[in-house]
């Protein structure tokens, strides 16, 4: 017995309308802690950030690079230092876009159920 075509279509629609890579990046436990730290203390360099975590500086740096790649943090070089800060407008935009898209999908689902 094959998978229902509606289930496949729903899965494709979810993948097209929700940025799962963004959410996977955001909700990793260490990256979530980094996010909370930056929200609490503002723009910080890698030295300041890594001093607050048990992981090696190189591990924190990799997390920050990934967060930057997905738009979660902004990165700014000042002299020899690189500073990171939360990209709050982008994060809010992603949550709002996800909410709108899920509402549309649920509305379609409700209409099909009737």
C-alpha positions, -999 to +999 in steps of 0.1 A: +000+000+000+015+033-011+016+066+007-015+087+002-010+114-024-025+140+000+002+131+026+029+135+000+015+168-012+012+181+024+048+172+031+060+189+000+039+220+008+054+221+043+089+218+030+083+246+005+067+269+030+088+264+061+125+271+063+134+239+082+171+245+079+167+279+097+147+262+125+172+233+129+200+258+131+182+281+156+170+253+179+202+234+184+207+236+222+242+253+221+231+277+193+199+285+213+221+293+243+243+315+221+212+333+209+200+339+244+235+352+254+236+377+225+200+388+231+209+395+268+243+411+263+243+426+227+271+426+202+301+405+213+332+391+197+342+355+196+364+358+227+337+373+248+311+347+236+333+317+240+343+326+276+307+321+286+305+285+272+322+252+281+328+243+244+361+252+228+363+285+210+366+267+176+333+249+183+315+282+192+330+298+161+315+270+140+281+275+156+283+313+149+294+307+113+264+284+108+241+309+125+255+336+102+250+315+071+213+311+080+208+348+088+203+343+126+233+365+135+250+394+118+288+395+116+309+427+115+346+429+114+361+458+134+399+458+131+412+424+142+379+414+159+347+400+144+316+409+163+283+390+163+248+403+171+213+389+167+196+396+134+163+401+152+144+415+122+153+384+101+144+360+129+110+377+134+104+377+097+110+339+095+086+333+124+059+355+109+064+339+074+061+305+090+029+315+109+013+328+078+022+297+058+010+273+084-023+292+087-028+289+049-020+252+050-044+246+079-071+266+062-067+244+031-068+213+053-100+225+069-116+232+036-107+198+022-121+181+054-156+197+048 
